[in-house]
């Protein structure tokens, strides 16, 4: 994906991202061990999952000042 593509770089990691696997596994363990509620584990996993996807998105378009909704750029 380039800066000129019709969609922004995704704020989510690839499904096979190793760090995402660790984040999800840790969320499951924390709920099973009573260290976190399901809500807390989901929130933690969502934030860290988004961050792991944000990193490759920045690599795809390092000069873009835009992240989120589609811009009006041509």
C-alpha positions in Angstrom: 0.0 0.0 0.0 1.3 3.4 -0.8 0.4 6.9 0.3 -1.6 7.3 -2.9 -3.8 4.2 -2.4 -7.5 4.7 -1.9 -7.4 3.3 1.7 -5.3 4.3 4.6 -2.7 1.9 6.0 -4.5 -0.5 8.3 -4.3 0.0 12.0 -4.3 -3.7 12.6 -1.6 -6.4 12.4 -1.5 -9.3 10.0 -3.4 -12.3 11.5 -0.1 -14.3 11.6 1.8 -11.5 13.4 3.7 -13.2 16.2 3.3 -10.4 18.7 -0.5 -10.4 18.1 -0.5 -14.1 19.0 1.3 -13.3 22.3 -1.1 -10.4 23.0 -4.2 -12.7 22.5 -2.7 -15.6 24.5 -1.8 -13.2 27.4 -5.4 -11.9 27.3 -6.8 -15.4 27.6 -4.5 -16.4 30.4 -5.2 -13.2 32.4 -8.9 -13.9 32.3 -8.5 -17.6 33.2 -6.2 -16.7 36.1 -8.5 -14.0 37.4 -5.9 -11.3 36.8 -8.3 -9.4 34.5 -12.0 -9.3 33.7 -13.0 -10.1 30.1 -13.6 -6.4 29.5 -10.1 -5.5 30.7 -8.4 -8.3 28.7 -10.3 -7.3 25.5 -9.4 -3.6 26.0 -5.7 -4.5 26.6 -5.6 -6.8 23.6 -7.4 -4.2 21.3 -5.0 -1.4 22.2 -1.9 -3.5 21.9 -3.2 -5.2 18.7 -3.9 -1.8 17.2 -0.4 -0.6 18.1 1.2 -3.7 16.5 -0.7 -2.9 13.2 0.1 0.8 13.5 3.9 0.1 13.3 3.7 -1.6 9.8 1.2 1.1 8.7 3.8 3.8 9.5 6.4 1.8 7.5 4.1 1.7 4.5 3.5 5.4 4.5 6.2 7.2 6.6 5.5 10.7 5.3 1.7 10.5 5.6 0.2 13.0 8.0 -3.1 11.2 7.7 -4.3 8.1 9.5 -8.0 7.2 9.7 -10.8 8.2 7.4 -10.2 8.6 3.7 -8.7 11.9 2.6 -9.8 14.0 -0.4 -6.3 13.6 -1.9 -6.2 12.7 -5.6 
